[in-house]
Amino acid sequence: MFDVYEAIFALVPDDAKARIALVSNPNIAADGTVREVAPAVDTNNGTVRVKIGIAQPPPAMTLGAAVIGSGSLKSSRVVMLPWGALSEIDGRPAVWVVDPRDHTVLLRPIVVDAYLKDRIMVKSGLATGDIVVSAGGQDLRPRQKVAIAGEQQK
């Protein structure tokens, strides 16, 4: 049994396999498959309980043994942002992006891939080099001029 962050499941391939190894001796290992996924998220830590079935466990891997699990995930390109960057347009996710030419902001719609405990994974809507406002967005309005923290004032 493992407690896994819910957002991880979006990255698990359909034919996913898990590798299970003993904590006391990682050389003793077996392959497993997902047998059961809890229907609810634990609100205290944002995880889901997952049970892995092991078809042929080694003799040293007894019931109740402490194990480490690993597996492969689909790769995807995302932008990680703090929760404070998240805003909305017409009830849909958006972020404030700074125009580097005149330091004004525009609200840009985004597609969120996953919501994590302290950040969001943005799937699309941002480009390489975009400057995103990460705090104080609730006080902004379109085309408002902003100062970029840490940048020399001219």
C-alpha positions in Angstrom: 0.0 0.0 0.0 1.2 3.5 -0.9 -0.1 7.0 -0.4 0.4 8.8 -3.7 -0.2 12.4 -4.7 -3.4 12.5 -6.7 -1.8 14.6 -9.5 0.6 11.8 -10.2 -2.2 9.7 -11.8 -2.5 12.1 -14.7 1.1 11.1 -15.6 0.7 7.3 -15.2 0.6 5.4 -18.5 -2.2 2.9 -19.0 0.1 -0.1 -18.9 2.0 1.1 -15.8 4.1 -1.3 -13.8 5.5 -0.8 -10.4 8.8 -2.0 -9.0 8.6 -2.9 -5.3 11.7 -3.5 -3.2 12.3 -4.1 0.5 13.5 -1.2 2.5 15.8 -3.4 4.5 17.3 -4.9 1.3 16.6 -3.1 -2.0 18.1 -6.0 -3.9 15.0 -8.1 -3.1 12.4 -6.7 -5.5 9.4 -7.7 -7.5 7.2 -6.3 -10.2 3.6 -5.3 -9.4 0.5 -3.7 -10.9 -2.1 -1.4 -9.5 -4.8 -3.5 -7.8 -6.9 -0.8 -6.2 -7.1 3.0 -6.0 -9.1 4.6 -3.1 -12.1 6.5 -4.3 -11.3 9.6 -2.2 -8.4 11.9 -1.6 -7.0 12.3 1.9 -7.7 16.0 2.5 -5.0 16.2 5.1 -2.1 15.5 2.7 -3.6 15.4 -0.8 -2.8 11.8 -1.4 -4.7 8.7 -2.6 -4.2 5.2 -1.1 -3.0 2.8 -3.8 -2.7 -0.9 -3.4 -0.2 -2.8 -5.6 -0.6 -6.4 -6.4 2.5 -8.6 -6.7 2.0 -11.8 -8.7 5.1 -13.7 -7.5 6.7 -12.0 -4.4 10.1 -13.3 -3.4 10.0 -15.4 -0.2 11.7 -12.6 1.8 8.9 -10.2 0.9 6.4 -11.2 3.5 3.0 -9.6 4.3 3.5 -6.3 6.1 7.1 -5.8 5.0 8.2 -2.2 4.6 8.8 -1.6 0.9 9.7 1.2 -1.6 7.8 1.5 -4.8 8.8 3.1 -8.1 7.5 3.3 -11.6 7.6 5.2 -14.8 5.6 8.3 -15.7 4.7 9.9 -19.0 6.9 12.8 -19.6 5.2 16.2 -20.2 6.3 19.7 -20.3 4.6 21.9 -17.7 5.3 25.2 -15.9 5.2 25.0 -12.2 3.8 28.1 -10.5 2.9 29.0 -6.9 -0.8 29.0 -6.0 -0.6 32.8 -5.6 -0.1 33.2 -9.4 -3.5 31.7 -10.1 -6.3 34.0 -11.1 -9.4 33.6 -13.3 -11.2 34.9 -16.4 -15.0 34.1 -16.5 -14.5 31.2 -14.0 -11.6 29.7 -15.9 -7.9 29.6 -14.8 -5.7 32.5 -15.8 -2.4 34.2 -14.8 -1.2 37.8 -15.0 1.6 38.1 -17.6 4.0 41.1 -17.7 4.7 42.7 -21.1 8.5 43.1 -21.0 8.4 46.2 -23.3 6.3 48.5 -21.1 6.0 46.4 -17.8 2.2 46.3 -18.1 0.1 43.3 -17.2 -2.5 41.3 -19.1 -4.6 38.4 -17.8 -3.9 35.3 -19.9 -6.0 32.1 -19.9 -4.1 28.9 -19.1 -4.8 25.2 -19.0 -3.9 23.6 -15.6 -2.6 20.1 -15.8 -2.7 19.4 -12.1 -3.3 21.2 -8.8 -0.7 20.3 -6.1 -0.7 21.2 -2.5 1.4 24.4 -2.8 1.6 25.0 -6.6 -0.1 24.4 -9.9 1.2 22.7 -13.1 0.4 24.7 -16.2 -0.1 22.6 -19.3 -0.5 25.4 -21.8 -1.1 29.1 -22.2 2.4 30.3 -21.4 5.5 30.6 -23.6 9.2 30.4 -22.9 10.3 33.7 -21.3 6.9 34.8 -20.1 7.1 36.8 -16.8 4.2 35.7 -14.6 3.0 37.7 -11.5 3.3 35.3 -8.6 1.8 37.4 -5.8 -0.6 40.3 -5.5 -2.6 39.5 -8.7 -5.9 40.2 -6.9 -5.1 43.9 -6.9 -4.2 44.2 -10.6 -6.1 45.5 -13.6 -5.4 45.1 -17.3 -2.6 47.3 -18.7 -1.5 48.3 -15.2 2.2 49.1 -15.0 4.2 47.0 -12.5 7.7 46.9 -11.2 9.6 43.6 -11.4 11.2 42.6 -8.1 14.9 42.6 -8.2 15.1 44.5 -11.5 17.2 47.7 -11.6 14.9 50.8 -11.8 15.8 53.1 -14.7 
